[in-house]
Amino acid sequence: MADIPEIPPMATAAIQRFGDRLNTEQRAVLIKTAQQLEDAAEDLRQWELTNGDEPDTAFSAIDGQDS
């Protein structure tokens, strides 16, 4: 049964917490959504960042000033 994808950790945690309240369809949607989020996060991790992707200044909430 290696064809069955592993359930994402986010879905596993939600099923453990809310599983008794979810029907079969809701569980399937939860797993599918968690997998899509995991795939999207992996896609973002593959983007190469350069210094141009970083802001020139950083706002400080404590000072209310740009640094």
LOSE-477985 format. One record per residue (C-alpha): residue number from 1; x, y, z. Coordinates in steps of 0.001 Angstrom, whole numbers, plus 500000, padded with zeros to 6 digits. Example, Ala and Ser with C-alpha at 12.3 -4.5 7.8 and 13.67 -1.06 7.14 Angstrom:
<nodes>
- resi,xx,yy,zz
- 1,512300,495500,507800 .
- 2,513670,498940,507140 .
</nodes>
This chain:
<nodes>
- resi,xx,yy,zz
- 1,500000,500000,500000 .
- 2,502811,502392,499219 .
- 3,500467,504155,496760 .
- 4,498527,505830,499584 .
- 5,500047,509226,500447 .
- 6,500984,509861,504049 .
- 7,498514,511991,505987 .
- 8,500072,515413,506664 .
- 9,500881,516156,510325 .
- 10,498412,519077,510325 .
- 11,495577,516736,509315 .
- 12,496657,514099,511825 .
- 13,496552,516653,514650 .
- 14,493135,517963,513579 .
- 15,491732,514438,513313 .
- 16,493056,513594,516775 .
- 17,491419,516707,518203 .
- 18,488160,516847,516232 .
- 19,487879,513355,514749 .
- 20,484816,512404,516747 .
- 21,482957,515377,515223 .
- 22,483987,514763,511591 .
- 23,482200,512538,509123 .
- 24,484035,510678,506341 .
- 25,483608,513489,503799 .
- 26,484860,516133,506228 .
- 27,487923,514022,507060 .
- 28,488696,513661,503347 .
- 29,488397,517431,502810 .
- 30,490587,518099,505844 .
- 31,493303,515737,504590 .
- 32,493129,517169,501054 .
- 33,493357,520758,502321 .
- 34,496264,519968,504634 .
- 35,498108,518296,501741 .
- 36,497523,521319,499495 .
- 37,498877,523653,502183 .
- 38,501907,521422,502686 .
- 39,502558,521349,498920 .
- 40,502220,525144,498675 .
- 41,504654,525637,501569 .
- 42,507153,523326,499878 .
- 43,506825,525306,496639 .
- 44,507569,528531,498530 .
- 45,510629,526987,500201 .
- 46,512117,526301,496772 .
- 47,512149,529965,495735 .
- 48,515616,531433,495806 .
- 49,515730,534693,497717 .
- 50,518149,537510,497049 .
- 51,518882,540680,498979 .
- 52,516430,542464,496691 .
- 53,513669,540401,498301 .
- 54,514391,541869,501721 .
- 55,512967,545217,502863 .
- 56,515341,548182,503020 .
- 57,513985,549164,506413 .
- 58,512294,547356,509238 .
- 59,509524,548965,511251 .
- 60,509877,548681,515000 .
- 61,506589,548374,516864 .
- 62,508283,549424,520094 .
- 63,509798,552670,518771 .
- 64,507304,553358,516003 .
- 65,510329,554141,513846 .
- 66,511863,552717,510708 .
- 67,515383,551437,511242 .
</nodes>
